[in-house]
């Protein structure tokens, strides 16, 4: 049972990392142009909204699995 939880944690963490990376829309290079990209807020539509919801769901699943692994590890 603990092995399945560990595998689930690894898969969930990799999916969570991927979803967070996909959400950052080139923010790393935005400072090079001199434009202030931190003050622009846009509404999430389409795939951005789906990706945002998936990130929240993955983070909740990750925390549940982490707490479950802690409880079963005792």
KOLTORDO-621851 format. One record per residue (C-alpha): z, y, x. Coordinates in nm, 2 decimals. Example, Ala and Ser with C-alpha at 12.3 -4.5 7.8 and 13.67 -1.06 7.14 Angstrom:
% KOLTORDO-621851
z / y / x
0.78 / -0.45 / 1.23;
0.71 / -0.11 / 1.37;
This chain:
% KOLTORDO-621851
z / y / x
0.00 / 0.00 / 0.00;
0.08 / 0.24 / 0.28;
-0.25 / 0.17 / 0.45;
-0.44 / 0.27 / 0.14;
-0.24 / 0.60 / 0.12;
-0.31 / 0.67 / 0.49;
-0.68 / 0.61 / 0.44;
-0.67 / 0.83 / 0.13;
-0.50 / 1.10 / 0.33;
-0.77 / 1.09 / 0.60;
-1.06 / 1.10 / 0.35;
-0.90 / 1.37 / 0.15;
-0.82 / 1.58 / 0.45;
-1.18 / 1.55 / 0.58;
-1.32 / 1.65 / 0.24;
-1.08 / 1.94 / 0.22;
-1.18 / 2.07 / 0.56;
-1.55 / 2.04 / 0.46;
-1.50 / 2.23 / 0.14;
-1.31 / 2.51 / 0.32;
-1.58 / 2.54 / 0.58;
-1.85 / 2.55 / 0.32;
-1.67 / 2.84 / 0.15;
-1.67 / 3.06 / 0.45;
-2.01 / 3.23 / 0.42;
-2.07 / 3.32 / 0.78;
-1.76 / 3.54 / 0.80;
-1.73 / 3.47 / 1.17;
-2.04 / 3.68 / 1.25;
-1.98 / 3.95 / 1.00;
-1.78 / 4.16 / 1.23;
-2.07 / 4.19 / 1.48;
-2.28 / 4.41 / 1.25;
-2.02 / 4.67 / 1.20;
-2.01 / 4.62 / 0.83;
-1.67 / 4.57 / 0.66;
-1.72 / 4.24 / 0.48;
-1.35 / 4.20 / 0.39;
-1.35 / 4.45 / 0.11;
-1.64 / 4.31 / -0.09;
-1.54 / 4.08 / -0.38;
-1.79 / 3.90 / -0.60;
-1.75 / 3.67 / -0.90;
-1.78 / 3.30 / -0.83;
-2.07 / 3.15 / -1.01;
-2.25 / 2.82 / -1.00;
-2.19 / 2.61 / -0.70;
-1.93 / 2.85 / -0.55;
-1.71 / 2.81 / -0.86;
-1.75 / 2.43 / -0.85;
-1.67 / 2.43 / -0.47;
-1.36 / 2.65 / -0.53;
-1.24 / 2.42 / -0.80;
-1.30 / 2.11 / -0.58;
-1.10 / 2.27 / -0.30;
-0.81 / 2.33 / -0.53;
-0.82 / 1.97 / -0.66;
-0.85 / 1.83 / -0.31;
-0.55 / 2.03 / -0.19;
-0.34 / 1.91 / -0.48;
-0.45 / 1.55 / -0.42;
-0.37 / 1.59 / -0.05;
-0.02 / 1.72 / -0.12;
0.05 / 1.44 / -0.37;
-0.06 / 1.18 / -0.12;
0.14 / 1.33 / 0.16;
0.46 / 1.33 / -0.06;
0.39 / 0.98 / -0.17;
0.35 / 0.87 / 0.19;
0.68 / 1.03 / 0.27;
0.86 / 0.87 / -0.01;
0.72 / 0.52 / 0.06;
0.79 / 0.56 / 0.43;
1.16 / 0.59 / 0.37;
